[in-house]
Amino acid sequence: MRPLIVGILLVASAQLYAQDTSKSGIDSLTFNDTIDVLAFQSKVIDLGARDSLPHKLTRYFIYLSDTPTIITKPLTSDPHFICDYPKEALEKGKVYEFTICFANRGYPGPINKRLGFKLENGEPIYFDLTAWINPPWGW
């Protein structure tokens, strides 16, 4: 019984830490997946089946390391790419946002894209974007 209680307390405290946000309007976000020193809402951004892609999509992450760093560049390519990301030094516990832009919005079928960031220490951090775009004529 005691290990169960300790486990529950650990999970609850991790959730409280993950939801400690500094931006208004994003207090309800959870950061479930950690990749190296960044905690994301999810390792996979799954947009599901849809008729079209948005022009832009904003997502959030928290920096977890005690040592400040910068993102030196986004690791993406056309037609779906990271078009905006934090340029300042990342600080521990702070919530940051990045934007994914969609250039090729009318192509039907599956989308499986790997996106990411390269940090100052050279480490790449990748996550995936998936979607299924329905053609106007149906399948």
Legacy VTK file of the C-alpha trace (Angstrom):
# vtk DataFile Version 3.0
C-alpha trace
ASCII
DATASET POLYDATA
POINTS 139 float
0.000 0.000 0.000
2.802 2.415 0.898
4.568 2.162 -2.553
1.220 2.865 -4.235
0.714 6.040 -2.179
4.276 7.181 -2.873
3.743 6.546 -6.599
0.521 8.529 -6.636
2.193 11.429 -4.829
5.099 11.413 -7.297
2.777 11.457 -10.307
0.656 14.217 -8.758
3.690 16.374 -7.968
5.056 15.873 -11.487
1.710 17.006 -12.912
1.697 20.071 -10.679
5.208 20.987 -11.804
4.376 20.383 -15.454
1.354 22.644 -15.249
3.189 25.532 -13.601
2.981 27.918 -16.549
4.046 31.513 -16.915
1.766 32.428 -19.848
-1.873 33.295 -19.409
-4.444 31.108 -21.126
-2.353 27.936 -21.108
-2.815 26.893 -17.496
-4.747 23.792 -18.501
-1.959 22.338 -20.674
-0.184 19.204 -19.623
3.321 18.271 -20.723
3.277 14.496 -20.851
6.314 13.626 -22.976
9.911 14.521 -22.231
12.498 14.461 -24.996
15.971 15.153 -23.614
15.610 18.545 -21.847
12.236 19.589 -23.298
8.794 18.491 -22.080
6.157 18.590 -24.815
2.412 18.193 -24.726
3.064 15.024 -26.733
5.899 13.436 -28.753
3.388 13.111 -31.595
1.246 15.965 -32.844
-1.646 13.981 -34.286
-4.028 16.174 -36.254
-6.189 13.184 -37.207
-8.306 12.957 -40.347
-9.353 16.329 -41.671
-10.328 18.092 -44.879
-7.427 20.557 -44.795
-4.530 21.754 -42.694
-4.513 25.028 -40.800
-2.192 27.801 -41.982
-0.359 27.694 -38.653
-0.396 25.573 -35.521
1.008 26.689 -32.157
2.360 24.186 -29.637
4.154 24.548 -26.309
7.071 23.057 -24.398
8.860 23.504 -21.074
12.643 23.607 -20.716
13.785 21.272 -17.924
17.544 21.713 -17.533
19.277 23.886 -14.932
21.745 25.118 -17.574
20.349 27.780 -19.935
20.665 27.030 -23.645
19.414 28.336 -26.970
17.790 26.698 -29.945
20.281 27.210 -32.761
17.878 26.181 -35.528
14.692 24.297 -36.260
15.127 20.866 -37.843
12.431 20.912 -40.494
11.878 21.234 -44.191
9.063 22.189 -46.542
6.159 21.844 -46.906
5.468 21.710 -43.137
8.055 23.505 -41.052
8.703 25.274 -37.768
8.336 28.920 -38.735
8.629 30.508 -35.288
10.399 29.388 -32.116
12.078 31.018 -29.099
15.299 32.814 -30.005
16.201 33.791 -26.433
18.055 31.609 -23.925
15.762 28.927 -22.546
15.272 28.988 -18.778
14.289 26.072 -16.553
10.564 25.684 -15.910
9.440 28.343 -18.369
6.745 27.601 -20.965
7.704 28.406 -24.559
5.704 28.285 -27.752
6.618 27.369 -31.290
4.629 27.578 -34.507
4.364 25.064 -37.311
3.460 26.500 -40.728
1.838 24.473 -43.471
2.823 25.436 -47.022
1.359 22.483 -48.945
-2.162 22.449 -47.579
-4.124 20.815 -50.414
-2.328 17.492 -50.836
-4.584 14.551 -49.882
-3.387 11.489 -48.044
-1.184 10.719 -45.049
1.268 13.148 -43.495
4.109 11.746 -41.410
6.665 14.435 -40.710
9.600 14.575 -38.299
10.214 18.039 -36.843
12.593 19.245 -34.186
15.129 21.644 -32.760
18.905 21.697 -32.597
20.188 22.961 -29.266
23.350 24.937 -28.590
25.163 21.754 -27.499
24.453 20.192 -30.907
21.823 17.778 -29.619
18.802 17.331 -31.894
15.356 16.934 -30.357
12.734 15.403 -32.649
8.992 14.912 -32.485
6.472 13.767 -35.087
3.520 15.341 -36.873
0.833 13.099 -38.333
-2.428 13.751 -40.140
-4.629 12.324 -42.847
-5.955 14.819 -45.385
-9.174 13.724 -47.041
-9.361 14.467 -50.766
-12.402 16.487 -51.888
-13.561 13.582 -54.059
-13.403 11.037 -51.186
-11.555 7.747 -51.108
LINES 1 140
139 0 1 2 3 4 5 6 7 8 9 10 11 12 13 14 15 16 17 18 19 20 21 22 23 24 25 26 27 28 29 30 31 32 33 34 35 36 37 38 39 40 41 42 43 44 45 46 47 48 49 50 51 52 53 54 55 56 57 58 59 60 61 62 63 64 65 66 67 68 69 70 71 72 73 74 75 76 77 78 79 80 81 82 83 84 85 86 87 88 89 90 91 92 93 94 95 96 97 98 99 100 101 102 103 104 105 106 107 108 109 110 111 112 113 114 115 116 117 118 119 120 121 122 123 124 125 126 127 128 129 130 131 132 133 134 135 136 137 138
